[in-house]
Amino acid sequence: MNTETNRAIRQLRQKQAVDELVGRSPLFLQTVEQLPLVARGEATVLITGETGTGKELVARAIHHLSHRDAFPFIPVNCGSLQDTLLEDELFGHARGAFTDATSHRTGLLAQAEGGTLFLDEVENLTPRAQVALLRVLQDKTLRPLGSSSSQHVDVRFVAATNVALETLMMAGRFRPDLYYRLCVISLHLPRLCDRPEDILLLAHHFLEKHGLTGQEPRRLTAAAEAALESFGWPGNVRELENAMVRGLNLARGQWIAPADLGLPGLNLSRSAAAAAGTAQPLKELKRDVVNRFERDYLARLLLAHGGNVTQAAHAAGKDRRELGKLLKKHQLHSADFRGAGSTPPGAKPSA
């Protein structure tokens, strides 16, 4: 390929990588606007944020915006790096290194030569894996199993985590020296509930991305849009994308109704949702969906706390009197939830 063709291909990859980062929230843009500056350097990057916020998309954008774009982007799930196969996975092995080593095997680090190694869920690295990775970060060298010589690796490291590594360090579960090697540049991705102005923007993006070939484009009813905006999105952008895929596949016609989205707590029948999507103004639909969501949340909250209004108010971050007014509004009585049990261990009321 000539230089012009290579340049055109690179520009296309860059555009595709950036186009995947959809949003107009100031919190989100604050991170996205740093990416071209981060991409031009060589420092290791640590991307933080809850599961489903798009950390791998950001890592790919950094790679494609950098001079390493023509070389591999290798994602690694750190939870899969078990101690028994750790060196083989990372460093590879030479022929004859052990009984079944009948040929040379290239490890993940060598596969990423010239490019980027993305360490996802880095908090799951075992102590042994942390030591092995620290050695590579310090020396930029590796030695395949059974080999008598080391080799230099030209790789940029980008890591991601959905937990606070500082907390793991304090608990002695993550090496401080490795943390400071990884966190030269830190980027944070906000939760979807902290960027509400992006919910519908992302929803329409996913409808276009996953639109069924050869079929008329599906659209969201006003009720479905109101449901999306009122939902808490504990699974963040990934959960929203899954909801759009469900809607595209379950909608019986052109319009996607709330029931098609499969969101917990939205107990609308398909016929009622379809009727609501066409017969009521958006303001009324949104009010109805929010009221349903609010009542369901309060019921789950009281159930979780055995009808104790004081505890429920504390958990919801509300004044007891204010919560009492909401309960009265929705005709919920705390006595009905006393002795009714609680949510399973680890579960939380929908928020």
Phi, psi and omega in degrees: 000144178279173185298320181296320179295315179300319180295319180295319179296318180295317179297323178294316178297320179297317180297316180297320180294317181287324181297337178287342182267085187265130176162157176231003178297134178304323179298319181287314182296331178302323177280313184299322183292343178276344190300316179300324179290318179294322185293332185281350180260191182237358184295150175291150185234136174244119180257124181247157180151157180297163176302134176089008181273350176104030184295322179291326177299319178294318178299318179295321179297318177302315180298311185287339176275354184262174177288354179273004187305326182283353182251172189292148166251113185247109177274140180230126173275110187295337177293342181270355182275081180284147185304324184294333182241012188302302183298323180295318180294313184283314190256343184078187179213157175271157177301132179085006181296328176208179191306314184269005182277079183275351178209167178291143176233127179275126180281172183298323180296316179291328177297330181271007184311127180084345186245222186232134173256118182259115182262096182274147181052051186296341179295343182271002178297132176289162177306320180293319178295324178298319179295316181297318181291321179300320180298319179291318180297325182284315189257343186053039176226157175217157176229111178302149178302133179083357180268149180264358183225153177266160177225145179284144176238133178254089186223140171262138182256129172234128182241159179219148178210149176250012176233166178279106181296333177300321179294319178295324177298315181297330179274000179078019183256355177218132185292127177299321181296325177289319179303313183288337173288323183280325189263052174287314173239132181243131176236140180238137177252125183287160174292155179295326180292344177268359177227060187300332180293350181262352187299306181289326177300314178292321180301313180291327175298316181289328176298319179289320182296319186255012180306139185286127183299133176081003180244157178296138181304136177275150178229156179272134172290164177300323178295321179294319178297318178296321178296318179297319183287335182268348183283152185277338178054061176296335178268005174061213188297325180297320179294321177296317179298318178298321179296322179291323177295318177300314181301318179297324184274334186260343180295135183274342179225209183285332187262135177265119181263165179307321182297335181285341186278337179067034181275132179302138176091350178259088186267052178270138172287155181301317182291320179294320180294319180295319179294318180296326183291344183242342189257341184245151173295156182303319183300317180290319179298317181295319178299316181295316181294318179296319179298318179297316180296316182298316181295319180296319179297314181297320179297317178295322181297313179296321178298318182295331184247021174058031179082004180281106186293324180298313179294319180297318179297318179298315180296326181275353181072031182236156172293144184301320180294321180295318178295322178300322178295321178294320179297319178295319179303321183262009177055045176254134183244125184301328182298332181290344185252359180286128181076010181276359181099191182217174179289157180301157179306134178086348181277155178229148175299146178299139180226000000 
